Amino acid sequence: MTNREKVVALLNSLETGEQAPVAYINPNKYIQHNLMVGDGLAAFGELLQHKPPQGFKVKVFRAFEDGDYVFTHTDYDFFGPKIGFDIFRFENGLIVEHWDNLQETVTVTKSGHSMIDGPATVSDLDKTAVNKVLVRSFYEEVLIGGDFDKITDYVSAEKYVQHNPGIADGISGLFTAVQQMMEAGQTMEVRALHLLLGEGDFVLGQSEGAFAGAEVTFYDLFRIENGKITEHWDVVEPLLPRDQWQNENGKF
């Protein structure tokens, strides 16, 4: 099995209860960055023991592979409906590290798109590297650097499909949302990019910052066409207070 197939099988086992996929996790080294879960395979098993009576629901919409990493985009019912991104790192065919970000599902959106629908098939595999460079520069110059005059250098002015539930399609939808936030006294700050992963026309960025006064983790998935970002999905999760962490690895 490919690492991608192992991850999809493991996530699906949360719903089905199948035991075999747990063997894809290294029993001696499993570094956990979900701050609500302890380190190691035993803590993963303990989480499953707290499954609610109705169980978990899992539908993996997208799964990508970048070197030793697999990242997924999933529709969960995990202690309530949520959209999530998961990142898994492999060593010698076994999962040794896991990061994730979860957000409660919003069903009524400004764009009319759901938080997870849209294309899922990878194309332009030969452009993975250049697409990752494009998105990294977008973070450095626009999202972190704050030079929004350069946004059309990276985001298509003709087609920008938005899956953030509070933002309408197009660059105009993005600027309208920013204007409304400013009028409401809300701010958003992206401070640092931690992981950047990609396959073909899809690139995922994991970053930290603040939103509406709260410390948060941002996971943003971008789809690139003809050298420009044309579609965006994201999940924003507040950072758990330090005294509630169940492991010492941090969110990143």
QUIKAUR-V37375 format. One record per pair of residues at least 12 apart in sequence whose C-alpha atoms are under 7 Angstrom apart, sorted by the first residue. I is the first residue (numbers start at 1). GAP is how many residues later the second one is. D is the distance in Angstrom with one decimal. If there is no record, write none. Layout:
i = <I:I>
gap = <GAP:GAP>
d = <D:D>
//
This chain:
i = <3:3:4:4:4:4:6:6:8:9:10:11:12:14:15:15:15:15:24:24:25:25:25:26:26:26:27:29:30:30:30:31:31:31:32:32:32:32:33:33:33:33:33:33:34:34:34:35:35:35:35:35:35:36:36:37:37:38:38:39:56:56:57:57:57:58:58:58:58:59:59:59:60:60:60:60:61:61:61:62:62:64:65:66:66:66:68:68:69:69:69:69:70:70:70:71:71:71:72:72:72:73:73:81:81:82:82:82:82:83:83:83:83:84:84:84:84:84:85:85:85:86:86:86:87:87:101:101:101:102:102:103:103:103:106:109:109:110:110:110:110:111:111:111:111:113:114:115:115:115:115:116:122:122:123:123:124:124:125:125:126:127:128:128:128:128:131:131:132:132:138:143:144:144:144:154:154:155:155:155:156:156:156:157:159:160:160:161:161:161:162:162:162:163:163:164:164:186:187:187:188:188:188:189:189:189:190:190:190:190:191:191:192:192:193:193:193:193:194:194:194:201:201:201:202:202:202:202:203:203:203:204:204:204:204:205:205:205:206:206:206:207:214:215:215:216:216:216:216:217:217:217:217:218:218:218:219:219:219:220:220:220:220:221:221>
gap = <67:90:59:60:61:66:15:18:52:12:12:47:46:42:40:41:42:43:70:71:69:70:71:68:69:70:14:67:65:66:67:65:66:67:65:66:67:217:65:66:216:217:218:219:65:66:217:205:210:211:212:215:216:209:210:209:210:208:209:208:21:22:19:20:21:16:17:18:19:15:16:17:12:13:14:15:12:13:59:12:58:135:134:131:132:133:21:22:18:19:20:21:17:18:19:15:16:17:13:14:15:12:13:23:24:20:21:22:23:19:20:21:22:16:17:18:19:151:15:16:17:13:14:15:12:13:118:134:136:133:135:132:133:134:59:56:57:55:56:57:58:51:56:57:58:50:49:48:49:50:118:47:78:79:77:78:76:77:74:75:74:73:70:71:72:73:70:93:66:71:16:47:46:47:48:74:75:73:74:75:72:73:74:14:71:70:71:69:70:71:69:70:71:69:70:69:70:26:24:25:22:23:24:20:21:22:17:18:19:20:17:18:15:16:12:13:14:15:12:13:58:22:23:24:19:20:21:22:18:19:20:15:16:17:18:14:15:16:12:13:14:12:24:23:24:20:21:22:23:19:20:21:22:17:18:19:15:16:17:12:13:14:15:12:13>
d = <6.9:6.9:6.6:6.7:6.1:5.9:7.0:6.6:7.0:6.1:6.5:7.0:6.0:6.2:6.7:5.0:5.2:5.9:5.2:6.1:5.4:4.6:6.5:5.4:5.7:5.7:5.7:5.5:7.0:4.4:5.3:6.0:4.5:6.4:6.0:5.3:6.7:6.8:5.9:4.9:5.9:5.9:5.1:6.6:6.0:6.1:6.6:7.0:5.0:5.6:6.0:6.9:6.6:6.0:5.3:5.4:6.8:4.9:5.0:5.9:5.5:5.4:5.5:4.7:6.7:6.9:6.0:4.8:6.6:5.7:5.1:6.4:7.0:6.1:4.3:6.3:5.7:5.5:6.8:6.9:5.5:6.2:6.3:6.2:6.0:6.1:5.6:5.2:6.8:5.6:4.6:6.3:5.8:5.2:6.6:5.5:4.3:6.3:5.5:5.3:6.6:4.7:6.8:6.0:5.6:6.2:5.3:4.3:4.7:5.8:5.5:6.4:5.7:7.0:5.6:4.4:6.5:6.8:5.5:5.4:6.7:5.8:4.3:6.7:5.1:6.1:6.8:6.5:6.1:6.3:6.0:5.7:6.2:5.9:6.5:4.2:6.0:5.8:5.4:5.4:4.8:6.4:6.4:4.2:5.4:5.9:6.1:4.9:6.2:6.4:6.6:7.0:5.9:6.3:5.4:5.8:4.8:5.7:6.4:3.9:6.6:5.7:6.2:5.3:4.4:6.6:6.8:6.9:6.3:6.3:6.3:6.0:5.3:5.7:7.0:5.2:6.0:5.2:4.6:6.4:5.3:5.8:5.7:6.3:5.6:4.4:5.3:6.1:4.5:6.4:5.9:5.3:6.7:5.9:4.9:5.9:6.0:4.8:5.9:5.3:5.6:4.5:6.4:5.2:5.1:6.5:6.9:6.0:4.4:6.7:5.9:5.0:5.6:5.6:7.0:6.0:4.3:6.7:5.6:5.4:6.8:5.4:5.0:6.9:6.9:5.7:4.6:6.5:5.7:5.3:6.6:7.0:5.6:4.4:6.3:5.7:5.2:6.5:5.9:4.7:6.7:6.5:6.6:5.9:5.6:6.6:5.4:4.2:5.0:5.8:5.4:6.4:6.5:6.1:4.9:6.8:5.5:5.3:6.5:7.0:5.9:4.4:6.7:5.1:6.0>
//
